[in-house]
Amino acid sequence: MGDVINGKNLIPESFPGASVDLAAQIGMLWDLIKAPLIVPLLQLAVYICLAMTVMLFLERLYMGIVIILVKIFWKKPDKRYNWEPIRDDLEIGNSAFPMVLIQIPMFNEREVYKISIGAACNLSWPSDRLVIQVLDDSTDYVIKDMIEKECQRWASKGVNIRYQIRESRGGYKAGALKEGLKHDYVKDCDYVTIFDADFRPEPDFLRRAIPFLEFNPQIALVQARWRFVNSDECLLTRMQEMSLDYHFTVEQEVGSATHAFFGFNGTGGVWRIAAINEAGGWKDRTTVEDMDLAVRAGLKGWKFLYLGDLQVKSELPSTFKAFRYQQHRWSCGPANLFRKMVMEIVRNKKVTLWKKLYVIYSFFFVRKIIAHMVTFFFFCVVLPLTILVPEVEVPIWGAIYIPCIITTLNSVGTPRSIHLLFYWILFENVMSLHRTKATFIGLLDAKRSNEWVVTEKLGDAVKNNKAATKSAPKKFKFNIGDRIHLTELGFAVFLFFTGCYDFMYGKNNYFIYIFLQTITFLIVGFGFVGTIVPSS
């Protein structure tokens, strides 16, 4: 054995072309380290991934059982809480209606600014009891002028609308919302409703939401469900709809029914201003200022209410570039917030131990951290590697049965897209690469942890571009930086190699899944995902 394991045998004597076979040297080195090093490490990785899979499975199963019980036995929100319509009173006039502030934060929203402003101005609420605040952080002066003129147009119709700008974008959205609450005319407002620039509430939105706050002083937040006007625009938007519908249909509903707690979605909700102030106001320490405020308010003992039948139309990002930036923010922010708040949650004295356990373990650890990591590491790294190391086996219940059950439970939110379920799994595996990376950045509080890129909204720009292209075709400009994604292509090569190896030498037939996952990585890697907006 001593004659075999020596430096002369491990290191080639010369470069390719000489008598030494480099491939043989590498093969021998692999055989030497596989048994004592690779196999134990990979077996440990399998055990960790199986443990995370079980955690995610139990979480999904718990929520599945609870949502069934909620739908069958729970009373409707208007029966669980005090609710009655606020009506006009001839004697006291409109004073029966509380003062409501509408905040619409904007940043270079050329395509959609009219939509949100128009929808807010058409809300069915006494005009003398409503203040609309357009918080414009735009850096494009042409767009700033357009938004200001739109505000002036509605003001000329008698709408109490205020156009507000700041000297700097400090704190991004959180900074704009915080600054907006400092104005003197806001002091008389009891509640604040937040709509992003692409949101378009129905006229009766306030009349349905405000009574829950007005007649239930323990409630701090009423969250509406998002609906998507462009969900059928492309396959990317259909995939997003499937993920977000589960979030609203199950996660938000379960949190509201069992703990009166869930993460504020940042828009499409109504806050009690007193609750915001008691919780410490808006903070910009992470990219999820909405979740930050919700957790702090929840720790103060405030209750939240999710209304699934109160729906607000909005827009999904339809370009892959915008979607990636959004997912980075949505994955990095919660992990970073968890890092900064976990001990504050543990030390809190105002909420029960059960609620603290729910927030730390279920809300943060499993949903915001484990869910991303197990999807990426197990199905894109560890499982393919076990093909190359047949000594390490993955039990079929962990590789197939439990993931299939989890996927089935995830599909309940969007029954109309059940036929897309298998491709949704493959696409989610690709996106788990970016979400896992963002999660680690957040947990480590690394350089990009506070990176904020506003999600691009296209509005009717895609339709207009298509119409313009028909009448006057434009030359397509290929931007390699936006279309080619080397990380995805690298994983496609890795998976293709493991798939070929499994096809020739494997015994579990994983190559069927591996090749399909390879194709999905290639599709994303070459940029054939989402809407491609022609360059002008």
Protein Blocks (a to p, Z undefined) as FASTA:
>chain_A
ZZmmcfklmpcfbdehiabdfklmmmmmmmmmmmmmmmmmmmmmmmmmmmmmmmmmmmmm
mmmmmmmmmmmmmccfklmpccddddddfklommlpccdddddddehilklmmmmmmmmm
mpccdfklcccddddfbfbfklmmmmmmmmmmmmmnopacdddddfbfghijmmmmmmmm
mpmklmmpmbdcdddfkbccdfklmmmmmmmmmmmmkbmbdcdddddfklmmpmmlmmmm
mmmmmmmmmmmmmmmmmnopacdehiapacdfklmmmnnpaafkbfblmlmmmmmmmmno
pacdddfklccdddddfbfklmmmmmmmmmmmmmmmmmmmmmmmmmpckbcfklmmmmmm
mmmmmmmmmmmmmmmmmmmmmmmmmmmmmmbccdfklmmmmmmmmmmmmmmmmmmlmmmm
mmmmmmmmmmmmmmmmmmmmmmnopaklmgccddddekjmmmmmmmmmmmmccdddddfk
lmpcfklmmmmmmmmmmmmmmmmmmmnommmmmmmmmmmmmmmmnopgcjddddZZ
